[in-house]
Amino acid sequence: MDTNVLALSSLPAAYPSAIQRHRRRTLHVLEPLAPYTPPQNASCARRRISENLRRLRKAKGLSQEQLAESAGFHRTYESQIERCVTNVSIDGLERLAQALGVDIVELLRPPA
């Protein structure tokens, strides 16, 4: 017998449904992802920065982790900026712009 089946059979009744929910979530993650769009409740400025940051980062061929490292940020912070989850300071924008090799104005420019 499969050891996973034995482990599941020895769990209380509430656990199999929790495991099934976990499996459904895992399957959901494996579905193709739609193109990213920042949340509509984010400010116009944050959405603009988010879109420009993502566009410029991809144009340079950098991952979020590589950009974060060169700007002196943690990789999750850079991801949060791109997803409009958190605000970034003017100093942070300047560090990101320097890491991308662009003027800070490029991060604030309206998307084309």
N, C-alpha and C positions, 0 to 999 in steps of 0.2 A: 504494500500500500504506500501511497504517497505520504511523506511526512507532513506536508501541508494539510492534507485531509485529516490526519490524526490530530494535529494541533488545533484545527478548527473544531473538530468534534469534541475536544476537551474544554472548549471555552463556554462560558455562560451564554444563554440565549441572546443577550443584547449585543454580543460582539460580532457575530456573523453579519448583521445588518450594517454595523459600522465598517466592517471590512469591505462589504459590497459597495457602500457609499464611497470608500476610498478608491476602490477599483474603478468606479464610474468617473471619479475626478481624474484619475490617471489617464483613462481613455480620452477624456475631454482635452487634456493637455496635448495628446498626440494628434489631434485633428489639425488640419492646415490652419494657420493663423491668417486673419484678415489684416490688411494694411493698418498700421497704427494711426489713430487719430486722437489728439489730446482731448481730455474731457471738456465738455462745453461749459462747465461751471468755472473753469480756470480763467484767470484774467486774460485779456487780449495780449498784454505784454508777455505774460508767461507762455502763452501759446506760440507767440511769435518767436521768442527765444528758443523754445523747445523745437520748433520746426527748423529754424536756422541751424541750431546746434546739431541736430540729427543729420541734416543735409550736408553741412560742412564736414562733419566727422566721417560720413560715408564717402564723400568726395575725396578725402585724404586717405581712405582705406584703413581707418583706425577702428578698433573695437571700442566699446564703452570702457572696458578695463584699461586699454592702452591710453586713451584720452585722459581718463581719471588719474592714472599714474603720472603722466607728464604734467598734469595741472596741479598735482599734489592733493588730490581728493581720493576718498574711498570709492571703489567702483560702484557701490550701491547708491552713493550720493549723486553721482553723475547720471545714473539711471533714473533716479527720482526727479532730477531736473528735466530730463528729456520727457518724462511722463507727466509733467506738471503736478507732481505730488508735493513738491517743496519749493520755496522761494530761494533764489540765489542772490547774494549780495553783489554790489558793484565790484568789489574786490574779487569776488569769485568769478564774475563775468570776465574781468580783465585777465585772470589766470587762465580761463578756458580759451579766450581769444589768443593769448600768447601761445598756448599749447597747440592751437590750430594754425598759428602763423597768420592770423588775420587781425584787422583792426576791430576793436570792440563794437564799432558801429555796424559791422556785418552781422552781429548777433541780434541787433535791434532793428535791422532793416525789414520792412514789410516783405513777406514772401512773394516771389515772382509768379 
